[in-house]
Structures are given as structure tokens and as C-alpha cells.
Amino acid sequence: MKTDILSSIKAIAVDYYGTLVDVGQPFTEIQKWFANTYVTFSGNINGMYMAFFKEHAKLQCGKEFFLGQTLLMKSYKKSCDKYSLPFFPEAFQRLVIKLFTQPSAFFGAQQIIKNLRKYYPVLLLTNADNQILYESIKMQGFEFDFILSSEDLQCNKPDVKVFQRACELLNTPVENVLMIGDSLTEDIHGATSYGMQAIWINSKQSPETDSVLQLTSVCEIESMLCMPHV
């Protein structure tokens, strides 16, 4: 498969959070925020968090598109209503922005993108709100040839429209585009089902098996794509 990638890849699409930037466990941080904010709540704080988590999953799987911040806020409001708790939207908004703008890039990620751009057009393809995304990109010093977010298209990966638009921006046949990402469902299966090639960044070393090529770090990409395409 390495030979196939080296001989056929003409452009690259790469995910952001979890692939280039170590976002950690934002939902765990939200759960901690609930515990600290509602410290006097006599009920089950885990129950409140589960209500939040379930509402988030339901909205995410629905047909209507929401910005990430909106989806999280709606889920938070629902959990407050269910347990008759006060709602603190401004504080929660600050938390969400912090969770997705403050995390640092994985070591060497900026240099890898810089090196790849010497030989390939590189498109950032991510499920993210533009306000938060662009602030993070600026803070981390990344540069891409193209940026395409879920907010731009009003839909999330793995929607086929995301990958279709990516190939259009890259002006490259689908079979010659490589998707690099950390989510099997959103990045890898979404891309390969459209006909793209893919490399799974399994940074958490998940034991899940999959036929797609996987690496533990985006920094390993360069050794696989060390030859300039023609």
C-alpha cells in the first residue's frame, strides 16, 4: 500500500482536532465543569451529564445542522431544564471556546504540514466552527492551501458533500486524494466510501482493527510520502 500511495497521491486533505491538535477529552472537561459549577446540587451530577451527552448525540444525529457551539449549548440547556438547575450560558460559552482554542498542536505537526505543502496542495478538512477554528490555527501557526469546515458547508463529515467539495477545491481526481484523520467514522470511512485513499492516525492506539493503513502520529506521514509526486 505504501507504493500505491507514493505513486498515486496528488493532493492531501487533513483533519484538525485529534490529528494535528491534541484536543484531549473535551467531554470529560465539560463533565468536570458541571461538577464544579453545580457543587451544591444535591442530585446525581453524573445523571445530569448523561442527559447532556444523550441530548448532544441526538442532535448530532438529527437532520438539522448546528454549529458545534450551538449544539453543545442546546444540550447543556436541556440538561439544566431536566434537573431544574440554573443555566449559565456565558460561562459555558467561555469553557467551550477555551476547550477548542487553547489545546496545542502535536509535536512537529506544523513542520509536517509545511513539508507536505512543498509537494502537495494541502486542504484542512474539519468539523469545526470557523470562529474557534481560525483562532486556533492562528495561535498554533498552521498554514494550509485551503480550509474547509463543517460551518462552510453546513454539514459534517462523513457527509459525502464534504469530501466532494474537498476534491473540487483541490482540483484533483478523488482517487488521487489522501485523507488523513483520527476518526474512523468521520474521516476514514467517510473518505474511502467516496473513493479517496486514507490513513488513520490512531494516536490513542485503539485496539479496533480496520483494513485501512494506520499510524500513531501524523509525524509518521512524511516518511511514507517522502517522494515528490509528478
C-alpha positions in Angstrom: 0.0 0.0 0.0 2.9 2.3 0.6 4.0 2.1 -3.0 0.4 2.8 -4.2 0.2 5.9 -2.0 3.6 7.2 -3.2 2.7 6.7 -6.8 -0.8 8.0 -6.9 -1.4 10.7 -4.3 -1.6 14.2 -5.8 -3.3 16.1 -3.0 -3.9 15.8 0.7 -6.9 16.5 3.0 -6.1 16.5 6.7 -8.3 16.7 9.8 -7.6 19.2 12.6 -8.7 18.2 16.1 -7.2 14.9 17.2 -5.0 14.7 14.1 -2.9 17.9 14.2 -4.1 19.4 17.5 -4.3 17.5 20.8 -7.7 18.4 21.9 -7.7 15.8 24.7 -11.1 14.8 26.2 -13.4 17.9 25.9 -16.4 16.0 27.2 -14.5 14.9 30.3 -13.7 18.6 30.9 -17.3 19.5 30.4 -18.3 16.9 33.0 -15.8 18.4 35.4 -17.2 21.8 34.8 -20.7 20.6 35.6 -19.4 19.1 38.9 -17.6 22.4 39.9 -20.4 24.7 38.8 -23.2 22.8 40.5 -21.3 21.7 43.5 -24.3 22.3 45.8 -26.6 20.3 43.6 -27.9 17.5 45.8 -28.9 15.3 42.9 -26.9 13.0 40.6 -24.3 15.1 38.7 -23.5 12.1 36.6 -27.2 11.9 35.7 -27.1 15.5 34.6 -24.0 14.9 32.4 -25.6 11.8 30.8 -28.6 13.8 30.0 -26.3 16.4 28.3 -24.4 13.6 26.5 -27.5 11.9 25.2 -29.1 15.1 24.0 -25.8 16.0 22.2 -25.8 12.6 20.5 -29.4 13.0 19.5 -29.0 16.5 18.0 -25.8 15.4 16.2 -27.5 12.5 14.5 -30.5 14.7 13.5 -31.1 16.0 10.0 -30.7 19.7 11.1 -27.2 21.1 11.0 -26.0 23.0 14.1 -22.7 24.8 14.7 -20.7 22.9 17.3 -21.1 25.7 19.9 -24.9 25.8 19.3 -25.2 22.0 19.6 -23.3 22.0 22.9 -25.3 24.9 24.3 -28.6 23.3 23.4 -27.6 20.1 25.1 -26.5 22.0 28.2 -29.8 23.9 28.3 -31.8 20.7 28.0 -29.9 19.1 30.9 -30.4 22.1 33.1 -34.1 22.1 32.3 -34.4 18.4 33.1 -32.9 18.9 36.6 -34.3 22.4 37.2 -30.9 23.9 37.5 -29.8 27.4 36.7 -28.4 28.0 33.2 -25.1 29.8 32.8 -24.7 30.3 29.0 -21.9 32.9 29.2 -19.7 30.8 31.4 -20.4 27.7 29.4 -19.6 29.5 26.2 -16.2 30.6 27.6 -15.5 27.0 28.5 -16.3 25.7 25.0 -14.1 28.3 23.4 -11.2 27.6 25.7 -11.5 23.8 25.1 -11.1 24.2 21.4 -8.7 27.2 21.1 -6.2 26.6 23.8 -5.0 23.0 23.1 -1.6 22.8 21.5 -0.6 21.1 18.2 1.0 17.7 18.4 4.8 18.0 18.4 6.1 18.5 14.9 2.6 18.9 13.3 3.3 22.4 11.9 6.5 21.3 10.3 4.9 18.2 8.7 2.2 20.4 7.1 4.9 22.8 5.9 6.9 20.0 4.4 4.0 18.3 2.7 3.0 21.6 1.1 6.3 21.6 -0.8 5.0 18.7 -2.9 1.2 18.6 -2.4 -1.7 21.0 -2.1 -2.9 20.5 1.4 -6.5 21.2 2.5 -7.7 21.3 6.1 -11.0 19.4 6.3 -12.6 19.5 9.7 -15.9 19.5 11.6 -15.5 22.9 13.4 -16.9 26.3 13.9 -14.9 28.9 11.9 -14.6 31.4 14.8 -12.9 28.8 17.0 -11.1 27.1 14.2 -9.4 30.1 12.8 -8.4 31.4 16.2 -6.7 28.0 17.0 -5.0 27.9 13.6 -3.6 31.4 14.1 -2.4 30.5 17.7 -0.7 27.3 16.5 0.9 28.9 13.4 -0.5 26.5 10.8 -0.7 27.4 7.1 -2.8 25.5 4.6 -3.6 25.9 0.9 -7.3 25.5 1.5 -9.5 25.4 4.6 -12.9 23.7 4.5 -15.0 23.5 7.7 -18.4 22.0 8.5 -19.6 25.5 9.0 -18.7 26.4 5.4 -20.8 23.5 4.0 -23.4 23.4 6.7 -22.9 19.7 7.2 -20.4 17.4 9.0 -18.1 14.7 8.0 -18.8 11.9 7.0 -21.4 13.6 4.7 -20.4 12.9 1.1 -20.8 16.6 0.2 -17.8 17.4 2.5 -15.4 15.0 0.6 -16.9 16.0 -2.8 -16.2 19.7 -2.1 -12.7 18.9 -0.9 -11.8 17.2 -4.2 -13.3 20.1 -6.1 -11.2 22.7 -4.2 -8.1 20.6 -4.6 -9.0 20.2 -8.3 -7.8 16.6 -8.1 -9.5 13.3 -9.0 -10.9 11.6 -6.0 -8.7 8.5 -6.3 -5.6 10.7 -6.1 -6.6 12.5 -2.8 -5.4 11.2 0.5 -7.4 11.8 3.7 -5.5 11.9 6.9 -7.6 11.8 10.1 -8.1 10.4 13.6 -11.7 9.3 13.3 -12.5 6.1 11.6 -16.2 7.0 11.1 -15.9 10.7 10.1 -12.5 10.8 8.4 -11.5 7.4 7.2 -14.8 5.6 6.3 -16.3 8.8 5.0 -13.4 9.4 2.7 -12.9 5.8 1.5 -16.6 5.4 0.8 -16.3 8.4 -1.6 -13.3 6.8 -3.3 -10.4 8.7 -1.6 -7.4 7.0 -0.1 -7.0 7.3 3.7 -4.5 7.0 6.6 -5.9 6.6 10.1 -4.0 8.5 12.8 -4.6 6.1 15.7 -2.9 8.3 18.3 -4.8 6.7 21.1 -3.7 3.3 19.9 -7.2 1.9 19.8 -7.3 -1.9 19.5 -10.0 -1.6 16.8 -8.9 -3.4 13.7 -9.5 -1.9 10.3 -8.1 -2.7 6.8 -7.1 0.9 6.3 -3.4 1.9 6.8 -2.9 3.4 10.3 -0.1 5.3 12.0 0.3 6.5 15.6 1.2 10.1 14.7 0.8 12.5 11.9 4.6 13.0 12.0 5.0 9.5 10.5 3.3 10.6 7.3 6.4 12.3 5.9 8.4 9.0 5.8 5.6 7.4 3.7 5.2 10.4 1.3 8.9 11.2 1.0 8.9 11.3 -2.8 7.5 14.3 -4.6 4.6 13.5 -6.9 4.8 14.0 -10.6 
